[in-house]
Amino acid sequence: MYKFDPKVIRVGISGCLTGQQVRFDGGHKRSDFCTEQLARFVEFVPLCPEMAIGLGTPRPSIRLINQDEQIIAQTAKGDDVTSALRDYGRTMAPQFDGLSGYILCAKSPSCGMERVRVYHESGKGNAKEGIGIYAAELMRAQPLLPLEEDGRLNDPVLRENFVTRVFALHDWQCLRHEGITAARLIAFHSRYKYLLMAHHRDSYQRLGNLLSDLSVDVEQTANAYIEGMMQALSNNVSRKNHTNVLQHLQGYFKRELSPRQRQELARTIHQYREGILPLLAPITLLRHYLEEHPNDYLHQQVYLNPHPEALRLRYGI
Ligand code: SF4
């Protein structure tokens, strides 16, 4: 059981992505981003389903095959390993309540999250339409868990989105660990206001409405809340939506800033909107003004600091 620990952010990962030599050919698929950057802030839980079911390394490669409309995983020797991989996934996935994210190896018939090659049983033709057998069980048992594949993490927008979700889920797990009360739930929502608005404005309003009557059943509301929140955060944020939120935040400084400072902030937001500056530029300026003109409500906004700055995730978007 991978227990939750408020002091550690645990993230599951396909073992080969951490450099473990567990691939069918005895190699690995080490991810630099995971091992050199993200590993400074999270504790990885590396697992290799194919090794775990007793296939050694090196081993015959595995393929997904569409057999009478059933997807099976078969080794190059003809052994069917579908049940073994599925059972392993079914045993492990319920133990992942303490994880805050999972990074899967792309294209793998065991770990692939999407677009895994599925071969026709005749041997002729294939389509990139499968999900790895282990990954499918993981998704079924842990629908809230942020999942991403190594290849997709090279995209700055997808990378930032994934890490945002990991930190947000961990924040939520801390709240659960502490104990959910109506007041804590409302305070949590208040801190996530601008992050939610950026990702999905309607969800921000809907989640707010959900919290409007907490006399019913706090536990039930909390479950619906986190489901809606993780769903909302899975939407990537467009420049337009970020601009909207930045302009909202700009409004808080209307009276505090000099005309020159106001102009500078408006220009920086505009240049971000036009793609001339990265998101980090207006955010840095806003944080600077916030230091000069403290505002408790803004200070607590996760939108301004959703993940460690050292990851430099807002330089590329
Ligand atoms: S993709 Fe999954 S099953 Fe394949 S080597 Fe990596 S961890 Fe093991």
Boltz pocket constraint, residues with backbone or C-beta under 6 A from the ligand:
constraints:
  - pocket:
      binder: B
      contacts: [[A, 13], [A, 14], [A, 15], [A, 16], [A, 17], [A, 22], [A, 23], [A, 24], [A, 47], [A, 48], [A, 49], [A, 50], [A, 51], [A, 105], [A, 108], [A, 110], [A, 111]]
      max_distance: 6.0
